[in-house]
Amino acid sequence: MSQTTSQPSDPEHNSWMDRFLNTVERVGNKLPDPSLMFLYGTLIVWICSAVLAQFNVEMIHPTTGQAIEVNNLLTGDAMADFLSSMVTNFTGFAPLGIVLVAMLGVGVSEKSGFINTGLKKLLNLTHDKLLTPMLVVVAILSHLAADAGYVLVIPLGGIIFHAAGRHPLAGIVTAFAGVSGGFAASFVPTGTDPLLQGFTQSAAQIFDPDYLVNPLCNLFFTAASGILVVLVVWFITDKVVEPRLDWHVPIDHDAEEATDMGSYTDLESRAFKMAGLAMLAGLALLALYVFPEDSPMRSPDGELTALAAPLMKSIVPLIFLIFVLPGIVYGLVAGTFERAKDIIDAMGETMSAMGSYMVMAFFCAQFLASFGNSNLGTLLALSGAEVLQALDLSGQVTIIFMILLTAVVNLLIGSASAKWALIGPILIPMLMAVGIAPELTQAAYRVGDSVSNIISPLMVFFPLIVVYCQRYVKDTGIGSLASLMMPYSLSLLVLWSIFLLIYWAIGLPLGIQGHYVYPPQ
């Protein structure tokens, strides 16, 4: 791959799309450093809360029936609460612990050489033309393991593409698009299904107290969506994003050299086999522990995949153990680890690379806490839902507007459950009144909730993806990443919305007891 960029006058790279993405990148990169952006955002939230609080802006919460008003964060009591909670805002920032604990185990496997040898074998088995869809499939399957895709699959995407002689940022954004942009796509049930079902059923019972929603009511649609996401991301990566990266974004000369993935020694192969056996033995022990009906890893009602199940709460520690065990075995057999201190040093090197992310996480945590305490995000979400309700459009147009509303609200409130808890009690009864079933409304919500994840700097993992990119292109900024993700976001928004309408028109089953119309026929 060439390390020099072509001239902007090159007709091949002077299309309207390229000019648009260049503009997004230029504008976005004029934003401050992510840490400073979150700091400024916190100050803006404080000021807006103080101003709007003077006008008694309030709305009624659809679930509790209580009035929601803007909280002034510049009062003496509010500032005292902020200062006293600053540390816990940071230590309680959910992605921080997830990232650091998982990366400790991944770091041991990476520094020992286990991951590199595994990737060599994987690349030797995967045809070059199928590398992109293979990565997207793995990204979608990572939805089974909570947030594992963000800390495992996305950085590995960069490593795999770099090792294969392709642009590493293309691998990172491909995996990001599959993990986050395709969040609603899944070939098998995930914890998101019962999570959303609970809110959907509660909202439906506002209109019909006897209505029940099956947790797998969207299963067939999300599985079919997985195929759509693979095809869309594959096309956008190979035909739009990677050609632009090769022309426009050279890898830094002092970036780490790509590992030779063409060969591996007999010792590396033997070490990998031993490490693989150790990993399989660990997984077998885990299976023996969790599958018995009386396993303590099950929820009180005996389920393994329920959100209350200790197994689901232990995904990140299990990732740590699953990677640290084979990493240690590989290192001891291959000779990369000669003493226990080498393992600790590997963890230390991994943590040292996460310094900039921890700084961003600190300021991001303070911003999100302030934004939530002010109630500004809640009021914005409810206002958008009321506007959609007032339009009184046809079923198909309403579904499209709902997807758009969700995508916009998703830029302000990242949590899927929090958004659904807010707008579901408004949208579901409203659409039931015009004959649209809650299961279809939930499917539309899941589409909108996915497609804008990858262009929102407020998404809690967005700063982490910037750090992954800076590993190969040091001046990568928020604008750079947003411009790379924009083609995925827009394509998924349009094509996934059309796909849902066609799916609905054909009458394919949404899932188990997944209805399109209300009352069910």
C-alpha positions in Angstrom: 0.0 0.0 0.0 1.4 3.4 -0.9 2.3 5.7 1.9 1.7 8.9 0.0 -1.7 10.4 -0.9 -2.9 11.2 -4.3 -3.6 14.7 -5.4 -7.1 15.9 -4.6 -7.6 16.7 -8.3 -7.6 13.0 -9.1 -11.0 12.5 -10.8 -11.3 9.0 -9.4 -11.3 10.4 -5.9 -13.2 13.6 -6.5 -16.8 12.2 -6.4 -19.5 14.0 -4.4 -19.3 11.3 -1.8 -15.5 11.8 -1.3 -16.0 15.6 -1.1 -18.8 15.1 1.4 -16.7 12.8 3.6 -13.7 15.1 3.4 -16.0 18.0 4.6 -17.3 15.9 7.5 -13.7 15.1 8.4 -12.5 18.7 8.2 -15.4 20.0 10.2 -15.2 17.2 12.7 -11.5 17.5 13.2 -11.9 21.2 14.1 -13.7 20.0 17.2 -11.5 20.1 20.3 -9.7 17.0 21.6 -12.4 14.5 22.8 -11.5 15.1 26.5 -11.8 18.9 26.0 -15.0 18.4 24.0 -16.6 16.6 27.0 -15.4 19.2 29.3 -16.9 22.0 27.2 -20.0 19.9 26.8 -20.3 19.7 30.6 -20.0 23.5 30.9 -22.7 24.0 28.2 -25.1 21.6 30.0 -24.6 23.6 33.2 -25.3 26.9 31.5 -28.4 25.6 29.6 -29.8 24.0 32.7 -29.5 27.2 34.6 -31.2 29.2 31.8 -34.0 26.8 31.0 -34.8 26.2 34.6 -35.9 29.9 34.8 -38.7 29.1 32.2 -40.3 26.2 34.1 -39.8 23.8 31.2 -41.4 20.5 32.2 -43.1 17.4 30.7 -45.0 14.4 32.2 -43.1 11.1 32.4 -45.1 8.5 30.5 -44.4 5.7 33.0 -44.4 7.4 36.4 -46.8 10.2 35.6 -44.5 12.6 37.4 -43.5 16.0 36.0 -40.0 16.2 34.6 -38.4 19.6 34.7 -34.9 21.0 34.0 -32.7 20.8 37.0 -30.4 23.8 37.5 -26.9 22.5 37.9 -25.4 25.8 38.9 -27.0 26.1 42.3 -24.9 25.6 45.4 -26.5 22.3 46.2 -26.1 20.9 42.7 -22.4 21.9 42.5 -21.8 20.3 45.9 -23.4 17.1 44.7 -21.3 17.2 41.5 -18.1 17.6 43.4 -18.9 14.9 45.9 -19.8 12.5 43.1 -17.0 13.3 40.6 -14.9 10.3 41.7 -17.8 7.9 41.7 -18.9 9.2 38.3 -15.5 8.2 36.9 -15.1 4.9 38.8 -18.7 4.0 38.1 -18.4 4.7 34.3 -19.5 1.4 33.0 -17.2 1.1 29.9 -14.1 1.9 31.9 -14.1 -1.3 34.0 -15.3 -3.4 31.1 -12.5 -2.2 28.9 -9.7 -2.4 31.4 -10.5 -5.8 32.8 -11.0 -7.4 29.4 -7.8 -5.8 28.0 -5.8 -7.2 30.9 -6.5 -10.7 29.6 -6.3 -9.8 25.9 -3.0 -8.1 26.6 -1.5 -11.3 28.0 -2.6 -13.2 24.9 -1.3 -10.5 22.6 2.1 -10.0 24.2 2.7 -13.8 24.4 2.1 -14.2 20.7 -1.0 -16.4 21.1 -3.3 -14.0 19.2 -0.8 -13.4 16.4 -0.3 -17.1 15.7 -4.1 -17.6 15.9 -4.6 -14.9 13.4 -2.0 -16.3 11.1 -3.8 -19.6 11.1 -7.2 -17.9 10.6 -5.9 -15.8 7.6 -4.4 -18.9 6.0 -7.9 -20.5 6.1 -9.8 -17.4 5.0 -9.8 -16.3 1.3 -8.6 -12.7 0.9 -12.0 -11.7 -0.7 -13.9 -13.1 2.3 -11.9 -11.4 5.0 -14.3 -8.5 5.3 -17.6 -10.5 5.6 -15.8 -12.9 8.0 -15.0 -10.0 10.3 -18.5 -8.6 10.2 -20.0 -12.0 11.1 -17.6 -12.3 14.1 -18.6 -8.7 15.1 -22.3 -9.6 15.0 -21.8 -12.8 16.9 -20.0 -10.8 19.6 -23.4 -9.4 20.6 -23.8 -12.6 22.6 -21.1 -11.4 25.0 -22.4 -8.0 26.0 -19.8 -5.4 25.2 -17.0 -7.8 24.3 -17.0 -6.7 20.7 -15.8 -3.2 21.6 -12.8 -4.4 23.5 -12.0 -7.5 21.5 -13.3 -7.7 18.0 -12.8 -4.1 17.0 -9.1 -3.9 17.8 -8.5 -7.3 16.3 -10.1 -6.0 13.1 -7.3 -3.5 12.8 -4.7 -6.2 13.6 -6.2 -8.7 11.0 -6.4 -6.1 8.2 -2.9 -4.7 8.9 -1.5 -8.2 8.9 -3.2 -9.0 5.6 -1.6 -5.9 4.0 -4.8 -3.9 4.0 -5.5 -0.6 5.7 -5.9 -1.3 9.5 -8.4 1.5 9.9 -10.6 -0.3 7.4 -10.6 -3.3 9.7 -11.4 -1.2 12.8 -14.4 0.6 11.2 -15.7 -2.6 9.6 -15.8 -4.3 13.0 -17.2 -1.1 14.6 -20.0 -1.1 12.0 -20.8 -4.8 12.7 -20.6 -4.5 16.5 -22.4 -1.2 17.0 -24.0 -0.2 13.7 -25.5 -3.6 13.4 -26.4 -3.9 17.1 -30.0 -5.0 16.3 -28.8 -7.7 14.0 -28.2 -11.1 15.6 -28.3 -14.7 14.3 -29.2 -16.0 17.7 -31.0 -14.7 20.8 -29.1 -12.2 23.0 -29.7 -10.5 26.3 -31.1 -7.5 24.4 -34.3 -9.5 23.5 -35.7 -10.0 27.0 -34.4 -6.5 28.0 -36.5 -4.7 25.4 -39.4 -7.1 25.7 -39.9 -6.1 29.3 -40.3 -2.4 28.4 -42.4 -3.2 25.3 -44.9 -5.4 27.3 -45.2 -2.8 30.0 -45.9 -0.1 27.5 -48.4 -2.2 25.5 -50.3 -2.9 28.7 -51.0 0.8 29.1 -53.3 0.3 26.1 -54.2 -3.3 26.6 -53.7 -4.6 30.2 -53.8 -8.3 29.0 -51.3 -7.9 26.2 -48.2 -10.2 26.4 -45.0 -9.9 24.3 -42.8 -12.9 23.7 -39.1 -12.1 24.4 -38.2 -13.6 21.0 -40.8 -11.7 19.0 -38.2 -10.1 16.7 -35.9 -13.2 16.4 -36.5 -14.0 12.7 -36.2 -10.3 11.7 -33.0 -9.7 13.6 -31.5 -12.9 12.1 -32.4 -11.8 8.6 -31.1 -8.4 9.4 -27.7 -10.0 10.2 -27.4 -11.1 6.6 -28.3 -7.6 5.4 -25.7 -6.0 7.7 -23.0 -8.3 6.5 -23.7 -7.5 2.9 -24.0 -3.7 3.4 -20.9 -3.4 5.5 -18.9 -5.6 3.2 -19.8 -3.5 0.2 -19.2 -0.1 1.9 -15.8 -1.3 3.3 -14.5 -2.7 0.0 -16.0 -0.2 -2.4 -16.2 3.1 -0.5 -14.2 3.3 2.8 -11.1 1.3 2.1 -10.3 2.9 -1.3 -10.7 6.3 0.3 -8.4 5.3 3.2 -5.7 4.0 0.8 -5.8 7.3 -1.1 -6.5 9.8 1.7 -5.1 8.3 5.0 -1.5 6.9 5.0 -0.4 4.9 7.9 2.1 6.7 10.1 5.7 5.7 9.2 6.5 5.1 12.8 3.4 3.0 13.5 4.1 -0.6 14.4 5.0 -2.8 11.5 2.5 -5.4 10.5 3.3 -8.9 11.7 4.3 -11.4 9.1 1.2 -13.5 8.7 2.5 -15.7 5.9 4.3 -18.3 8.1 4.9 -19.5 11.6 7.5 -21.8 13.2 7.0 -25.3 14.5 7.5 -24.0 18.0 4.8 -21.3 17.5 2.4 -24.0 16.1 3.1 -26.3 19.0 2.6 -23.5 21.5 -0.7 -22.5 19.9 -2.0 -26.1 20.0 -1.1 -26.3 23.7 -2.7 -23.0 24.4 -5.8 -23.9 22.3 -6.2 -27.1 24.4 -5.9 -25.0 27.6 -8.6 -22.7 26.3 -10.9 -25.6 25.3 -10.3 -27.2 28.8 -11.3 -23.9 30.4 -14.4 -23.7 28.3 -15.3 -27.3 29.1 -15.0 -26.6 32.8 -17.1 -23.5 32.4 -19.8 -25.6 30.6 -19.8 -28.2 33.3 -20.2 -25.4 35.8 -23.0 -23.4 34.2 -25.2 -26.0 32.4 -26.6 -28.1 35.3 -30.1 -27.0 36.2 -29.0 -26.1 39.8 -25.9 -24.1 38.6 -25.3 -20.9 40.7 -24.6 -19.2 37.4 -28.3 -19.3 36.4 -30.9 -16.7 37.2 -33.4 -17.4 40.0 -35.8 -18.8 37.4 -33.2 -21.1 36.0 -32.2 -19.2 32.8 -28.6 -18.7 31.6 -29.2 -15.8 29.2 -31.4 -13.7 31.5 -29.9 -10.4 32.5 -30.2 -11.4 36.1 -28.1 -14.6 35.6 -24.6 -14.4 37.1 -23.3 -15.8 33.9 -24.4 -12.7 32.0 -22.9 -10.5 34.7 -19.6 -12.4 34.5 -19.0 -12.0 30.7 -16.1 -9.6 31.1 -14.3 -11.5 33.8 -14.8 -14.7 31.8 -13.2 -12.9 28.8 -10.2 -12.1 31.0 -9.8 -15.7 32.1 -10.5 -17.2 28.7 -7.6 -15.1 27.2 -5.2 -15.0 30.1 -5.1 -18.8 30.4 -4.0 -19.7 26.9 -1.8 -16.6 26.8 0.2 -17.9 29.7 0.4 -21.4 28.3 1.5 -20.1 24.9 4.1 -17.8 26.5 5.6 -20.6 28.6 5.8 -23.1 25.7 7.0 -20.6 23.1 9.5 -18.9 25.5 8.0 -15.4 25.4 7.2 -15.7 29.1 10.0 -17.0 31.2 8.8 -15.9 34.7 5.7 -14.7 36.4 6.9 -11.0 36.2 6.8 -11.2 32.4 3.0 -11.8 32.6 2.5 -8.8 34.8 4.7 -6.7 32.5 2.5 -7.7 29.6 -0.5 -6.5 31.5 1.3 -3.3 32.4 2.2 -2.5 28.8 -1.4 -3.0 27.8 -2.6 -0.6 30.5 0.0 2.0 29.6 -1.5 2.2 26.1 -4.9 2.9 27.6 -3.8 6.1 29.3 -5.4 8.5 26.8 -8.7 6.6 26.9 -8.8 6.8 30.7 -8.4 10.6 30.5 -11.3 10.8 28.0 -13.4 8.4 30.1 -13.0 10.8 33.1 -14.4 13.8 31.3 -17.0 11.7 29.4 -18.3 10.4 32.7 -18.7 13.9 34.2 -20.5 15.1 31.0 -22.9 12.1 31.0 -23.6 12.5 34.7 -24.4 16.2 34.2 -26.5 15.6 31.1 -28.5 13.0 33.0 -29.0 15.0 36.2 -30.1 18.1 34.2 -33.0 16.1 32.6 -32.2 17.8 29.3 -31.8 14.5 27.4 -35.1 13.1 28.8 -37.0 16.2 27.8 -35.6 16.2 24.3 -36.5 12.5 23.8 -40.1 13.1 25.0 -40.5 16.2 22.9 -39.5 14.3 19.8 -41.9 11.5 20.5 -44.8 14.0 21.0 -44.0 15.6 17.6 -44.2 12.2 16.0 -47.5 11.5 17.7 -49.0 14.8 16.6 -48.2 14.1 12.9 -50.8 11.3 12.7 -49.3 9.6 9.6 -50.0 6.3 7.8 -48.5 3.1 9.3 -45.6 2.8 6.9 -44.6 6.5 7.1 -45.0 6.4 10.9 -42.6 3.5 11.1 -40.0 5.4 9.0 -40.4 8.5 11.1 -40.1 6.4 14.2 -36.8 5.0 13.0 -35.6 8.5 12.2 -36.7 9.8 15.6 -34.9 6.9 17.4 -31.8 7.5 15.4 -31.7 11.2 16.4 -32.5 10.5 20.0 -29.8 7.9 20.0 -27.3 10.7 19.4 -28.3 12.2 22.8 -29.1 9.1 24.9 -26.9 6.0 24.2 -28.6 3.4 26.4 -31.0 1.3 24.4 -33.1 0.5 27.5 -33.2 4.1 28.7 -34.5 5.4 25.4 -37.1 2.6 25.1 -38.2 3.2 28.7 -38.8 6.9 27.8 -40.4 6.8 24.3 -41.9 3.3 24.3 -44.8 4.2 26.6 -45.7 7.0 24.2 -45.1 5.3 20.8 -46.4 1.8 21.5 -49.9 2.8 22.8 -50.1 5.4 20.0 -49.3 2.9 17.3 -51.5 0.2 18.8 -54.4 2.7 18.5 -53.9 2.9 14.7 -53.5 -0.9 14.4 -49.7 -1.4 14.6 -48.6 -4.2 16.9 -46.0 -3.6 19.7 -43.7 -6.2 18.1 -43.4 -4.3 14.9 -42.9 -1.0 16.8 -40.1 -2.7 18.8 -38.4 -3.9 15.5 -38.5 -0.4 14.1 -37.0 1.0 17.3 -34.1 -1.5 17.2 -33.2 -0.4 13.6 -33.2 3.3 14.6 -31.3 2.5 17.8 -28.5 0.8 15.8 -27.7 2.9 12.8 -26.6 6.1 14.5 -24.5 4.5 17.2 -21.4 4.7 15.0 -21.5 8.5 14.3 -22.3 9.7 17.8 -19.3 11.1 19.8 -21.5 10.8 22.9 -21.7 7.0 22.5 -19.6 5.8 25.5 -17.3 3.6 23.4 -16.7 6.2 20.7 -13.5 7.6 22.3 -12.1 4.1 22.6 -12.5 3.6 18.9 -10.6 6.8 18.3 -7.8 5.4 20.4 -7.7 2.2 18.4 -7.4 4.2 15.2 -4.6 6.4 16.7 -2.6 3.2 17.1 -2.0 3.3 13.3 -2.8 6.9 12.3 -1.8 9.2 15.2 -3.8 12.3 14.2 -7.1 10.5 13.9 -9.8 12.6 15.5 -13.5 12.5 16.1 -14.1 14.0 12.7 -11.9 11.4 11.0 -13.8 8.5 12.6 -17.2 10.1 12.0 -16.4 10.6 8.3 -15.4 6.9 8.0 -18.5 5.7 9.7 -20.9 8.1 7.9 -21.3 5.8 4.8 -22.1 2.8 7.0 -24.6 4.8 9.1 -26.5 6.4 6.1 -26.5 3.1 4.1 -27.8 1.1 7.0 -30.4 3.7 7.8 -31.8 3.7 4.3 -31.5 0.0 3.4 -32.5 -1.4 6.8 -35.6 0.8 6.9 -36.5 -0.4 3.4 -35.8 -3.9 4.4 -38.2 -3.7 7.3 -40.9 -2.3 5.1 -40.4 -5.1 2.5 -40.3 -7.7 5.3 -43.6 -6.3 6.6 -45.2 -6.1 3.1 -44.3 -9.8 2.3 -45.6 -10.8 5.7 -42.5 -12.8 6.8 -42.7 -13.7 10.5 -41.0 -11.1 12.8 -40.3 -13.8 15.4 -42.0 -16.1 17.8 -45.5 -14.6 18.3 -44.3 -11.5 16.5 -47.4 -9.7 15.2 -47.6 -6.8 12.7 -51.2 -5.7 13.4 -53.2 -5.0 16.5 -55.3 -6.7 17.6 -53.5 -9.9 16.4 -55.3 -11.7 13.7 
